[in-house]
Amino acid sequence: MINSTSTQARATARFVRGSASKVRRVLTQIRGRSYRDALIMLEFMPYRSTGMVTKVLRSAVANAEHNLSLDPATLMITQATADMGPSMRRYRPRAQGRAYQIKKQTCHISIAVAPQDT
């Protein structure tokens, strides 16, 4: 269930180094969970992208606490998305004077939290 946008608090991290597909596999596991459960899950996941997702989640909860005066204990994650950002292009020298292109991907992470309806 999606709450009205007036009671949602959002946070976004843009141009994060890492592919969007690897961040999405973390976000799908925490989407719809409470803030406390999501933090516990993120702490024990073996993925590199959990550090930045945790940072964005804490920022969204801080926005809800300070801007909307919501209690962090009642918040749950209503939206969590990772969109592709621009790719940085680097080149690696190869045999016989050739150069292979390496794409270092970036992504934009956005998380929205809202109070639970219980």
Secondary structure as GFF3:
##gff-version 3
##sequence-region A 1 118
A	DSSP	three_ten_helix	5	7	.	.	.	ID=ss1
A	DSSP	beta_strand	9	17	.	.	.	ID=ss2
A	DSSP	alpha_helix	20	30	.	.	.	ID=ss3
A	DSSP	alpha_helix	35	44	.	.	.	ID=ss4
A	DSSP	alpha_helix	50	67	.	.	.	ID=ss5
A	DSSP	three_ten_helix	72	74	.	.	.	ID=ss6
A	DSSP	beta_strand	75	84	.	.	.	ID=ss7
A	DSSP	beta_strand	88	93	.	.	.	ID=ss8
A	DSSP	three_ten_helix	95	97	.	.	.	ID=ss9
A	DSSP	beta_strand	99	104	.	.	.	ID=ss10
A	DSSP	beta_strand	106	115	.	.	.	ID=ss11
###
